[in-house]
Amino acid sequence: MKSQKLKAIKILPQPSQSYNIFARKNEICGHRSPHGMKETTFLLRYGELTLKSTPVRRHMIRCMVNNLKDGLKRRGIASRVDKQWARAFLHTEQPEGAMEVLSHLFGLRSFSVVERIPYQGYEDLFQFALPYFTPHVEGKTFAVRCKRNKETLNFSTRKVEQELGGALFPHAKGVNLKNPEVTCHVEHRDDEIYLYATKHKAPGGLPTGIEAPCLALISGGFDSPVAAWLAMRRGVPCDYLFFELGGLTHRGPIYAHLQHLYNHWIFGRRPKLFVIPGEPIMEALRQHVEAKYWNVMLKRIFYQVGDLLAHRADYTALITGEAIAQVSSQTLTNLRSIEHGVRTPVLRPLLTYEKQEIINLAQKIGSDVISERVQEYCAITPRKPSTAASIQRVLDFEEKMGGQEYYQTLFEQIERLTISKIMPDQIRYLHVLTDQIPKESIWIDMRENPHPALPHQAQVISLPELVSAPEQLSTESTYFLICEVGMQSIEAAYMLQEMGYQAYAYEGGLERLRKKSPFRV
């Protein structure tokens, strides 16, 4: 057996022959598009959908391929997709753009750029495989793994692994069959050989669109975009409901979040955004609800209006970004009171997540940069929020606000948008944010109760005063706006910039300035 192995290795080319080998390879393979350009082939590996029954698996593969084609088409990438039962193959002349889509395609577990060669016998296979894998194994431990179709009875995977491994051994650091630094893959399928040494990760899960549509409650922070992403990863297509508490400026981070999700993660559909004005909500809370219950009643309004929309538009469930006890409104007691009487099921993908785990996911998704700029709207945050609101207390406040008639009034004010049509210039809120204190700027303290005093001389001007009388400012000066956590100052700075003033809001407000500044605030 040993002498037979050495005899087989002897026919393999030496490095000095590599030029002729590549010339021979190009002569035989020549995988080119009708335009004469070299095509790149990707081998796509399915994720969890391989565990499904035959009809369900077929449906999921079709859905995933349709999503892939949509993502490529939106980027102007021409391609061909060959879907098979255990694999799919993508052929394109624009591999970099295709890799970006594949790495964000739900239902796909991993993918590889493969080299395709026709199988004409072991000798040709070894001639092509040795120069292909040699650069990958140099200075590293390696292993060879070979697969074949069940129908290919005259092809020995063991022979390929042993003899190709023996030929690559002189070029490598060594062989490690359990934990190699490089795995050289050889797959035989339909009279062709596929060679690859690298696997790229994809998000896995299930293809978006195989489940019934749901309505995701979205805000500008870390949690709700991550919750929506997790739902989509399980095949759930989402539309979005947003309560505009902070005026037009509050839309900026929402637009940015949804554009990011749409451009990078949402393929195969055109999601909608529903916007509810926030002024009637804040007015009702201030008039009819005790301050420490604002947090609970605000969420109850979200749920009730979401419930109305879900029944009108036939959404199967509401999706929220709540995690147990992360904030005062998310204690189990408060969640029970908030959800009481809501007919639509509420799904909470982040229910048991810690905050850092959510932030880590946001970094993976790419939404963390946007979320870092957003804080809770400071005009509606009670100082000592309730952590244990009873159902009866919630129902009493609800009756004072007007009950279902009040929710119906809010529902009738819904504004409907299509996320794919939101233009980049609608995210101009980013231009008013600053992480540094502008030189020679005039500070404006927008807090309702400006105590303790700021560490810098400041004019005390509230948001209504700025909006009603902007002429008290000078277009020749630069203004630095501060509120408690940043939302009101962002809104004011945005409106002032629209009027021609040089106004900027500190990112994160006074709360962040206290932590970051070298002096005590």
Secondary structure, 3 states (H helix, E strand, C coil): CHHHHHHHHHCCCCHHHHHHHHHHHHHHCCCECCCCCECEEEEEEECHHHHCCHHHHHHHHHHHHHHHHHHHHHCCCCEEEEECCCEEEEEECCHHHHHHHHCCCCCEEEEEEEEEEECCCHHHHHHHHHHHHHHHHECCEEEEEEEECCCCCCCCHHHHHHHHHHHHHHHECEECCCCCCEEEEEEEECCEEEEECCCEECCCCECCCCCCCEEEECCCCCHHHHHHHHHHHECCCEEEEEEECCCHHHHHHHHHHHHHHHHHCCCCCCCEEEEEECHHHHHHHHHHCCHHHHHHHHHHHHHHHHHHHHHHHCCCCEECCCCCCCCHHHCHHHHHHHHCCCCCCEECCCCCCCHHHHHHHHHHHCCHHHHCCCCCCHHHCCCCCCCCCCHHHHHHHHHHHCHHHHHHHHHCCCEEEEHHHCCHHHHHHHHHEECCCCCCCEEEECCCCCCCCCCCCEEECCHHHHHHCHHHCCCCCEEEEECCCCHHHHHHHHHHHHCCCEEEEECCHHHHHHHHCCCCC
